[in-house]
């Protein structure tokens, strides 16, 4: 099976699981926020995957190599598990919020959340297009080189910028304020991943130390 078909099969399986995570805790299929969220998530992930399958299957292959078993650094195995737990917890809590009516989120705020979800996923995918070595795991390949243009000229980890935007958007898109409670621990996990990833890149990727001196901020210019 070629990488495109495997990506489609993996995406379809992930969509089913994702739908269960959204709608089962919500206790209903009459959840327009959930349907819009799932639709945006599907389009914003499948469309770039199709593009990569046609134009850069190696980059798509790297993105599909994901999860604790795929990580080569012990600390990253624990970090990626914590990251998955945080995202699932955020989604489930947001759906439970809708079910029990803990929050009253205006439609405009929900739509803002949808925009943030689409933006976050788009930033992450644009990062892959600009840097085909941007993998889902922390690794350095033999022929890898430092990318310092495009988004990488602004911050050192643009893919994680997309993840932060996504994490803010998920609860709002699902009609929840309580889901934002998970944002702080999720952000802490992301910070730990970045710090360890930079140690690996400094040790294994030629020129990365110089790049860190030129682009001084990891996620937010003039902040961190």
C-alpha positions, 0 to 999 in steps of 0.5 A: 500500500502506497503512502497516500492510501495508508494516509487515507486509511489512517485518516479515516480510522482517526476520524472515526475515533475523533467522532467518538471522542466528540459525540459520545461524551456530548451524549447526542448527535444533535451537536452542531458545534461538534459537526462543524469542528469535525468537518473543519478538522477533516478538511484541514488535515486531509487536504494537505495530506493529499497535497503531500502525497502528490508532491512530497510523499517523504514528508507525509511519511514522516508525519505518519510516523507518530506516537510513543513507539516512534520516538527515539528519546525516552523523555519524548515517549512520556511527553508525547503520551502526556500530549495525547492525553491532554488533547483528548482530555480537552476534547472530552471535557469540552463535549461534557461541558456541552452535554451538561450546560456548564458554559454558555458560549455565544455562537460568535465565540464558537465560530472564532474557535472554528477559525482558530482550529483552521488557522492552527492546523493550517500553520502546522501544515504550512510548516511541513510544506516549508520544511519537509523534515518537520516530523511528528517525532523528535529526530535528526536525519542524516541529510537534514539541514537547518531551515531558516526562511519563511515561518522559520525566520520568525520563530524556531518552532512554527509547527508548535505555534500552530498547535498552541492556536489549535489548543485554544480553538478546540474548546471554543469551537466545541462550545466550552469555556471549561475545556480551556482549563486543560490548556495550561498543562497542555502548554507545559507539556509542549514547552517540555517537548520544545526544550528537549527537542532543541537539545537534540537538534543542537547535538545532532543538526549542524548549524542549529546553534547558529540558527538559535542565535539568529532566531531567538524566539521559540514560539512568540516573538519578543516573548519566548 
